[in-house]
Amino acid sequence: MNASNLDQLPTADLQQRAFTLARDRRDWRFFIELFRHTPTALEAEDIDPDVSEIGVAIDDLLSIWREATKGDWGSAEPLARAAFIDYVQQHGTADESTS
């Protein structure tokens, strides 16, 4: 599936595909980068700025993200969509990027 086809998908579908791939690949850096670019994360007082340098479990990180953002990307949605599309294209197999 090419970028323009992926761009037609709703953000929630893109997020699910990218998150599934990243979780399967244990790619916690992908989640850290997304989380750091959300407006809520930038405003949160309890976020350790060096969190990417410690071995944070992906499920814990996703839980923090969901709590902080309530699942809403807000003004960061265009950046998130681009990151999801890029990630699916780079790391997905034909089956994963078209399902």
C-alpha positions in Angstrom: 0.0 0.0 0.0 1.5 3.3 -1.0 1.5 6.6 0.9 -1.5 8.0 -0.9 -3.5 4.9 -0.1 -2.5 5.0 3.5 -3.3 8.7 3.7 -6.9 7.8 2.9 -7.2 5.8 6.1 -8.6 7.4 9.3 -6.0 8.3 11.9 -7.2 5.6 14.2 -6.5 2.9 11.6 -3.1 4.3 10.9 -2.3 4.4 14.6 -3.4 0.8 15.1 -1.2 -0.4 12.2 1.8 1.5 13.3 1.4 0.6 17.0 0.9 -3.1 16.2 4.1 -3.1 14.1 6.1 -1.1 16.7 4.9 -3.3 19.5 5.8 -6.5 17.6 9.2 -5.1 16.8 9.6 -3.9 20.4 10.4 -0.4 19.0 10.0 1.7 22.1 11.8 4.6 20.5 9.0 5.0 18.0 6.5 5.4 20.9 8.9 7.8 22.8 9.2 10.0 19.8 5.4 10.1 19.2 4.7 10.8 22.8 7.2 13.6 23.1 5.6 15.4 20.2 2.1 15.5 21.6 1.0 18.9 23.1 -0.1 17.1 26.3 3.3 15.5 26.8 5.0 18.8 26.4 2.8 20.3 29.1 2.9 17.4 31.6 4.9 18.1 34.7 5.6 14.5 35.6 7.4 13.5 32.4 11.1 12.7 32.8 12.9 14.3 29.9 15.4 11.4 29.9 12.8 8.7 29.6 14.2 7.5 26.3 17.4 6.6 28.0 15.8 4.1 30.4 14.2 0.7 29.6 10.6 1.7 29.8 8.2 -1.1 28.8 6.1 -0.3 25.7 2.9 -1.1 27.5 3.7 1.2 30.3 4.6 4.0 27.9 1.4 3.5 25.9 -0.6 3.6 29.2 1.1 6.9 30.0 0.4 8.2 26.5 -3.3 7.2 26.7 -3.7 8.8 30.1 -2.0 12.0 29.0 -3.7 12.5 25.7 -7.0 10.7 26.3 -6.3 9.2 22.9 -6.6 12.5 21.1 -3.7 13.8 19.1 -5.0 17.3 18.9 -2.7 19.7 17.0 -0.1 16.9 16.7 -2.4 14.8 14.5 -0.8 15.7 11.1 2.6 14.9 12.6 1.3 11.6 14.0 -0.4 10.6 10.7 2.8 11.2 8.8 4.8 9.2 11.4 2.3 6.3 11.2 2.4 6.3 7.4 6.1 6.4 7.3 6.4 3.6 9.9 4.0 1.3 8.2 5.7 1.8 4.8 9.2 1.3 6.3 8.5 -1.7 8.6 5.3 -3.4 7.4 5.2 -6.4 5.2 2.8 -6.3 2.2 0.2 -8.2 4.4 0.6 -5.8 7.3 0.4 -2.6 5.3 -2.6 -3.7 3.3 -4.8 -5.4 5.9 
